[in-house]
Amino acid sequence: MQKAIMNKPVWAHSLFFPAACIYASMAVPLSVFAMASGWPEALLGQGHAFEMLFGFALAVVAGYTLGPTQPKLLDGLLMLWLFARIAQFGAPFSVQALAFSGLFGLALAWHIVPRFLAAKKWRNRMLIPLLGGLCLLPAAYLLAQKLGTPFSTQLILHEAVLFFAMLMAFMGGRIIAPAVAGEFHKQGRELDARVQPRIEAAFIILLVVATSALLVPGGNVIAGLACVVSGLLIGVRLLRWQLWYCRSRLDLIGLCIGYGWLGLGLCLFGLAIATNSQQTGVLHIITVGALGSLTSGVMSRIHYQRLRRTPPPSTLVVWMLTTVAIATLLRVAATLFASPNQLLLLSLAAVAWTLCFAVLGWLFVINLYRSIRRSRSN
């Protein structure tokens, strides 16, 4: 009996979500500290982007996509992720550190990509190259580093941002549309524009064009225009969900605000790519505003659905949206406007971000602790 309990599948989010939140709440303030002191080197320059994309965000992807997983496999994946973080801090961008990150990505792809092979519609089958490519990018970064040009490694990070943007646009719509339709049904209304397959297909194609054009010398204008149009399409999709009828569901409003950050971020990032200016500044609208809002919204939603079968509390949703919005605005302002108080703005942005994910991480850890105690008592 005890052996059967130990071998019972465990929901991956119960481990990866708290790990991701704790890491996010630590890494961002440490990266600001590194800018002022030079330590830790792992979070200087491209290291900050690498760890937030392949450390934090990829851990959230693992928790969301793995689902019920055998304990030994789940522990192995989590340890591989943790070894990658430790190795990066011990020897930033060494072959060993990047190899651990690459191995985690490859192992994750091996277990999640086959689940989508049965999909019939090509839009659903896009998750195969999307998730697979996303998981392969840490290994691609190692290869780009061996080529010896900072431009090539920066290109990998920009590709990663667009891959995550595509994933947020696709999965965000698949979460929001049925949830809004369900709320409409409770009110006796009918939502005609749900998934909106034509718009979804259009922005998928455009973002594929953008990621491909970035790899071609001189393709910046095409990539930028594709990002702008895809951002506008995301905005149209968002408006057609008629969220003014869902004012009582702050959790849905929060997800849609994150979706709005994504549309705005893609538009501005596209302009920055096309004009080759201010890319770092506007990039954070996607990586802080959209990624922060959507990951925190999805993680809290899954947590409370599994725990109590209810949406997350309104106070928690307002807290997450407010802190992420403050972090986004301050982070963008620190880069776009040449201010003598840049370090102060970055520090305040890091505090706001940390306040969001530290609270979430605390909630997840408490629940994990209680689950472990229950399993031991049984």
N, C-alpha and C positions, 0 to 999 in steps of 0.2 A: 504493500500500500504506500509506504513512504517513498519507495523508488518510483512508483507511478506518479506521485505528486511532484517529485523532483524533475521528472521528465515531461511534465505538463507544459505545453507551449505558453510562452509569456509574451504579452503585448510589447512590441519593441519600443513604443513610445514611453513606456513606464521607466525605461532606462535612458534612452537617447534624449528625450525632452529635458529632463533635469540636467543631464550632462551638457547639453547645448546651452541652456539658460545660464548655468553657473559659469561656463566658459565665456559666454558673451558678456556677462556682467563683470568679468575679470579682465578680459583681453582689451576691451575698448579703453578703460582708464589707464591700463598699463601702456597702451600705444601712445597716449598723450604724454605720459610720464617719460616714455622713451624719447619722444621728440625733444624734451627739455634736458634729459640727463644722458641719453645715449644707451640706456639699458631698459628693457631687454632688447638686444639687437634683432631678435626674431620678429619684433613688431615695428621695426623701422622700415620706411619706404614701402616697397611692394609686400613686405612681410605682413603688414596690417591687413592689406587686401586679401592676401593669400589665406590668412588664418580666419578671417571673417567669412570668406566664401567657402573654403574647403574644410575649415574647422567647424565653425558655427552652422552655416547654412546647410552643408552636406549632412551634418548630424541630424538636423531637423528633417531633411529628406529621408534619411534612414529610418527615423522614428515613425514617419508618416506612411512610408511605402512597405516596410517589412511586414507589418501586421503581426499576427501570432507567430512566434518563432521558437524553435527548440532552445532551451536555456543554454546549452553548451555553445551552439552557434551564435546566439545573441551575445553571450559573454566574450566569445572570440572576436566578434566584430567590434564590440565596444573597446576591448583591450587594444586591438589594432589601431583604432581611432585615437585612443589615449597615448599609445606609444608614438604615434605620428606627432602629436602635440608636444610630448616630452622631448622627442628627438629634435624637433624644430627649435625649441627653446635652448636645448643643449648645444646644438651645432646648426645655426640657421642656414637653411638652403644647402646643407650638405647632401651628398648623394644618399646617405642613410636616411636622413629626415624626409627627403622627397620620395624615397623609395617606400617608406612606411605609408605616406599619404597616398601614393599611387596604388599600393597594395590594398589599402582600405577601399579606395574607389573601385578597383577591379573586383574585389570580393563582394562589394555591395551590388555592383552591376550584375555579377554572376547570379545573385539571388533574386533581384527584383525585375530585371528585364524580361526573363522568360514568362512572367505572369501576364504580360500583355501580348503574347504571341497569338492568343486566341481572338483578339479583337478583330472585328470584321470591317469596320469603317476606317478609312485611311487616316482620318483625323485622330482616332483613338490609337491607331498603330504608330502615329508620330511619337508616342511616348517611348517607343523602343529606341530609336536613335537619339531622342532627346535625353532620356535618363542615362542611356549608355554613354553618350557623348559627354554628359555632365560628369559622370563618374570617371571617365578616362582623362579628363582635363588635368588632374594633378600629375598624372604620368606624363602628359604632354608638356607640362611646365618643366619637368625634369629634362625632357628632351630639348626643349627650347633653351634651357640654361646651358646645356652642353654645347649648343651652337655658339654661345658666347656673346649674344647681343641683347642688351636690356630691352630693346624695342620688341624683340620676339616674345620675351616673357610678359611684357606689358600687354601685348596683343592677346596672349592666352588669358590674361585676367579680364580684358574687355570682352573676349569671347564668352568667358564664364558668366559675366554680368548679363549678357544677352541670352545665354542659355537659361539662367535663372529667371530672367524676365519672361521668356517664353513659357517656362514651367508655371510661373505665377499666373500668367494670363490664362493658360489652359486650365490648370487645376482650380484656380480661383473661381473661374466661371462655372466649373462643374460642381463646386461647393455652393456658390451663392445662388445660382439659378434655381435649383430645386428647393433650397431653403426659402427663397422669396416666394416661389410658387406655392409652397406649403402654407406660408403666412397669408397669402392672398386667399387660399382655399378656406382657411379658418374664418376669414372675414366675409365669405360668400362672394368673392370676386374671382375673376379668371385672368391669369397672366398669359397673354398671347406670346410675348417675346421672352422665351426661356433661354435655352442654350444659344439660340441665334447662330445656327451652323454656318451660314454664309459669311457672317462677320468673323466667326471663329476661324474658318478656313482661310479667310483673307489675311488675318494678322499672323497666322501660322506661316503662310507662304512668305509674307513680307519679312518676318523675322528670320526665316531660313535664308532669304535673299541677303539680309543684313549681315548675318554671321558669315555667309560665304563671301560677300563683297569685301568684308574687312580683311580677308586673307589675300586679296588681290591687290597688287600695287596700283594706286590710283583709284581704288574702289570706294574711297571714303564718302564721296558725294552720294553714290548709289546707296551705300549702307545707311547714311544719315537720313536720306529721304524715306527709305523703307521704314526706319525707326519712327520718323515723324508721323507717317500715315498710319502705322500700326498703333501708335499712341492715340491718335484721333479716333480710330475705330474702337479702341477700348473705351474711350469716353462715350461714344455713341451707344455702345452695348450697355454701359452703366446707366445711361439716361433711360434707356428702354425698359429697365427693370422697375421703374417708377417707385423708387424707394421712399417717396413721401407718404406712401401708404403703410410703411413698416416702421413708423416712428417709435412704436412701443418695443421694438426688437433692437436694442442697442448693439447686440452682438452682430447682427446682420449689417447694421449701419457701419460698425467698425470695420468689418471685412470690406465693405464697399469703399470706405475711405482709403483703405490700403490699396484697393484696385484703382482708385482715383490717383493716388500717388504714383502708381505704376504708369498710367496713361500720361500723366504730366511729365514724369521722369523720362519716358521714352521720347516724347516730343522734344524736350530740351536737350537730351543726350544726343538725339539725332542731329539737331542743329549744331551742337558742339562738334560732333564727328565731321559733319559736312564742311564746317568752317575751320576745323582744326584749332579750336580755342575753348578754354574753360571746361575741358572734358572732366577733370577731376572734381570740380565744384558741383556740376549738375549731376554727375554720376551718383552722388550720395542721395539724391532724391529717390533713386531706385534702391540703392543698397541700405539706406537708413529708413526712409519714409515707407516705401512699398514693402521691402523685405521685413523691416521691423514690425509694421502693422499687420501684415498678412501672417507671418510666422507666429507672432504672439496671439493673434486672433484664432488661428487654426489650432494651435497647441492648447489654448485655454478651452476652446470649444470641445475638442476631443476629450480633454481631461474631465470636464464636467458632465459630458454625455456618458462617459464610461463610469464615472463615480456616482452621479445622482440622476442621470437621464434628464438633465435640465441645461439650458443655456448658461454661460458664465454670468456671474452677478454683474449688474449694471455698473456698480462702483468700480469693479475690476476693469471692465471694458473702458470706462472713462479714464481711469488711471493709465492704462496702457496707451490709449490713443493720445492723451495729453503729453505724456512723457516722450513718446516717439515723435510727435509733432514738434515739440520743443527741441529735441535732439536733431531732427532734420533741419529745421530752420537755422539753428545756431551753427551746425556743421557746414551748411551751404554758405551762410553769411561769412564764416571764417575764411573760406576759400575765394569766394567771388569778390569780396570787398577787401581791398588792401588796408587792413586795420592794424594799428599798433597793438591792439588787444586780441590779436588772433589766438594766442595761447589760452587766454581767458575764455574766449568763445568756445574753443575746442574742449577745454576742461568742463565747462558747463554742459556742453552737448554730451560729453562722456558721462557726466553725473546723471543726466536725464535718462540716457539709454540704460545705464546700470540700474537705476531705480525701477525701470520697467521689468527687466529680465531677472533682477535679484528677487523681486516679489514673486514672479512666476516660478522661478527656480525653487524658492522656499516652499511654495504650495506643492510642487511636484515631489520634492524631497520628503516632506511630511507624509504625503500619501504613500510614497514608496516605503518609507519606514513602517507605516502601519500595515502595509501589505506583507512585508517580511515578517512582522510580528505575528500576524494572523496565520501565515503559512507554517511558521515554527510551532505555534500552539496547536495546530491541527496534526 
